[in-house]
């Protein structure tokens, strides 16, 4: 019973999801995980990621799964962070996830619809959104600008960020 409580505690802070590594830390062997998948108590989402079957769905379950795929090191950035900050009407077609720069040498099987970026983001440049991290408004706008986002979307994002007091007003002469 104690291991279920421990697993529930981990999973509940992550919208009901957990990794095989986290389950092992709660004394769940691979065989025990498989048993609970067969009985329907747990669901396998993808390789190494599971979900408590009866946990209520969350608004951003898709992002939680991607964050767990990144070993909790990924930070949602660029257009994804712009949408999460609710800046502009821009809706990204792909999920933008920035992972540590040293991951560039890894052989990764990147999930569909994920655009990976490689950078070491300073703690001052990201914030939490639920259980996962996203880039700050300032960093998000800089990333979108560097990524050559459409000027219309950028202008709208800057105007909304300024209007909500999330960034200082820019000098209109320099725009």
NORTAWO-V135094 format. One record per backbone hydrogen bond with DSSP energy under -0.5 kcal/mol. CO is the residue of the C=O (numbers start at 1). NH is the residue of the N-H. Records with the same first field share a line. If there is no record, write none. Layout:
BEGIN
CO = NH + NH
END
This chain:
BEGIN
1 = 5
2 = 6
3 = 7
4 = 8
5 = 9
6 = 10
7 = 11
8 = 12
9 = 13
10 = 13
11 = 14 + 16 + 17
12 = 15
14 = 17
16 = 52
18 = 50
19 = 23
20 = 24
21 = 25
22 = 26
23 = 26 + 28
24 = 27
27 = 29
29 = 33
30 = 34
31 = 35
32 = 36
33 = 37
34 = 38
35 = 39
36 = 40 + 41 + 42
37 = 40
41 = 53
43 = 45 + 51
46 = 49
48 = 20
49 = 45 + 46
50 = 18
51 = 43 + 53
52 = 55
58 = 61
60 = 63 + 64
61 = 65
62 = 66
63 = 67
64 = 68
65 = 69
66 = 70
67 = 72
68 = 71
70 = 73
74 = 133
75 = 98
76 = 135
77 = 80 + 81
78 = 82
79 = 83
80 = 84
81 = 85
82 = 87
83 = 86
86 = 88
90 = 92
95 = 97 + 115
96 = 77
97 = 99 + 117
98 = 75
99 = 119
100 = 103
101 = 104
102 = 105
103 = 106
106 = 108
108 = 110
111 = 114
113 = 95 + 115
114 = 116
115 = 97
117 = 99 + 119
119 = 121
122 = 125
123 = 126
125 = 136
127 = 134
129 = 132
132 = 129
133 = 76
134 = 127
136 = 140
137 = 141
138 = 142
139 = 143
140 = 144
141 = 145
142 = 146
143 = 147
144 = 149
145 = 148
150 = 154
151 = 155
152 = 156
153 = 157
154 = 158
155 = 159
156 = 160
157 = 161
158 = 162
159 = 163
160 = 164
161 = 166 + 167
162 = 165
170 = 172
171 = 174 + 175
172 = 175
END
